[in-house]
Amino acid sequence: MTTLDFTDTVHSLRTGIVTVELNDDLWRITKPDGEVLGYVHRWYSASGVRFQAKRMLARQRRFLPLGDFWSIDDALDIFRF
């Protein structure tokens, strides 16, 4: 399990998860106890702004793409499961 004891900007947008804004286009998603669940990355397509959610698989040392979403709310919802 990867946990982080330090955070700079913390926002609770959903019950059970915490978002930490790392820069204008990247958020770390954690549990309230600090366990890292993954990241949401904002990117720009020809159709508009998209949000890509990636689950962190610590034991495999890689990220699993969960999908691209039209809103950050939809991207954050995927981490509740």
C-alpha positions as a LaTeX table, in Angstrom:
\begin{tabular}{lrrr}
\hline
Residue & $x$ (\AA) & $y$ (\AA) & $z$ (\AA) \\
\hline
Met1 & 0.00 & 0.00 & 0.00 \\
Thr2 & 1.30 & 3.43 & $-0.91$ \\
Thr3 & 0.43 & 6.21 & 1.52 \\
Leu4 & 1.52 & 9.80 & 1.63 \\
Asp5 & 1.82 & 11.70 & 4.89 \\
Phe6 & 2.21 & 15.08 & 3.24 \\
Thr7 & $-0.18$ & 17.07 & 1.12 \\
Asp8 & $-0.32$ & 20.64 & $-0.03$ \\
Thr9 & $-3.83$ & 21.29 & $-1.33$ \\
Val10 & $-6.49$ & 18.84 & $-0.26$ \\
His11 & $-10.10$ & 18.89 & $-1.41$ \\
Ser12 & $-12.79$ & 16.35 & $-0.60$ \\
Leu13 & $-15.07$ & 16.22 & $-3.62$ \\
Arg14 & $-16.60$ & 12.80 & $-2.97$ \\
Thr15 & $-17.35$ & 10.74 & 0.10 \\
Gly16 & $-14.51$ & 8.31 & 0.72 \\
Ile17 & $-11.93$ & 9.93 & $-1.58$ \\
Val18 & $-9.69$ & 12.98 & $-1.37$ \\
Thr19 & $-8.22$ & 14.87 & $-4.31$ \\
Val20 & $-4.87$ & 16.62 & $-4.20$ \\
Glu21 & $-4.20$ & 19.05 & $-7.04$ \\
Leu22 & $-0.62$ & 18.53 & $-8.23$ \\
Asn23 & $-0.79$ & 21.04 & $-11.07$ \\
Asp24 & $-3.41$ & 22.64 & $-13.32$ \\
Asp25 & $-4.07$ & 19.38 & $-15.18$ \\
Leu26 & $-3.28$ & 16.61 & $-12.67$ \\
Trp27 & $-4.95$ & 15.41 & $-9.46$ \\
Arg28 & $-3.88$ & 12.62 & $-7.09$ \\
Ile29 & $-6.80$ & 10.58 & $-5.76$ \\
Thr30 & $-6.41$ & 9.08 & $-2.27$ \\
Lys31 & $-8.45$ & 7.54 & 0.49 \\
Pro32 & $-8.85$ & 9.72 & 3.59 \\
Asp33 & $-6.08$ & 7.70 & 5.31 \\
Gly34 & $-3.60$ & 8.68 & 2.55 \\
Glu35 & $-3.62$ & 5.47 & 0.47 \\
Val36 & $-3.13$ & 6.44 & $-3.17$ \\
Leu37 & $-5.87$ & 5.17 & $-5.49$ \\
Gly38 & $-4.72$ & 6.81 & $-8.71$ \\
Tyr39 & $-4.67$ & 9.99 & $-10.75$ \\
Val40 & $-6.94$ & 12.09 & $-12.95$ \\
His41 & $-5.31$ & 13.92 & $-15.84$ \\
Arg42 & $-7.06$ & 16.69 & $-17.81$ \\
Trp43 & $-6.23$ & 16.81 & $-21.50$ \\
Tyr44 & $-7.56$ & 18.66 & $-24.51$ \\
Ser45 & $-8.99$ & 16.89 & $-27.56$ \\
Ala46 & $-10.45$ & 18.32 & $-30.75$ \\
Ser47 & $-13.91$ & 17.79 & $-29.20$ \\
Gly48 & $-13.12$ & 19.56 & $-25.93$ \\
Val49 & $-11.70$ & 18.95 & $-22.47$ \\
Arg50 & $-11.41$ & 15.30 & $-21.36$ \\
Phe51 & $-10.42$ & 13.74 & $-18.03$ \\
Gln52 & $-8.50$ & 10.47 & $-17.97$ \\
Ala53 & $-8.68$ & 8.35 & $-14.80$ \\
Lys54 & $-5.84$ & 5.92 & $-13.99$ \\
Arg55 & $-5.85$ & 3.44 & $-11.12$ \\
Met56 & $-2.48$ & 2.91 & $-9.43$ \\
Leu57 & $-1.49$ & $-0.77$ & $-9.12$ \\
Ala58 & 1.31 & $-0.49$ & $-6.58$ \\
Arg59 & 2.29 & $-4.17$ & $-6.53$ \\
Gln60 & 2.64 & $-4.22$ & $-10.31$ \\
Arg61 & 4.26 & $-0.76$ & $-10.36$ \\
Arg62 & 2.02 & 0.50 & $-13.14$ \\
Phe63 & $-1.18$ & 2.40 & $-13.88$ \\
Leu64 & $-4.37$ & 0.93 & $-15.29$ \\
Pro65 & $-6.31$ & 3.37 & $-17.50$ \\
Leu66 & $-9.95$ & 3.38 & $-16.36$ \\
Gly67 & $-11.31$ & 5.59 & $-19.12$ \\
Asp68 & $-11.70$ & 9.07 & $-20.56$ \\
Phe69 & $-14.58$ & 11.19 & $-19.30$ \\
Trp70 & $-16.21$ & 14.49 & $-20.29$ \\
Ser71 & $-16.35$ & 15.76 & $-16.70$ \\
Ile72 & $-14.09$ & 15.50 & $-13.69$ \\
Asp73 & $-17.10$ & 14.36 & $-11.64$ \\
Asp74 & $-17.48$ & 11.28 & $-13.83$ \\
Ala75 & $-13.74$ & 10.57 & $-13.65$ \\
Leu76 & $-13.81$ & 10.78 & $-9.84$ \\
Asp77 & $-16.86$ & 8.53 & $-9.56$ \\
Ile78 & $-14.89$ & 5.60 & $-11.01$ \\
Phe79 & $-12.63$ & 5.55 & $-7.91$ \\
Arg80 & $-15.54$ & 4.75 & $-5.60$ \\
Phe81 & $-15.61$ & 1.17 & $-6.93$ \\
\hline
\end{tabular}
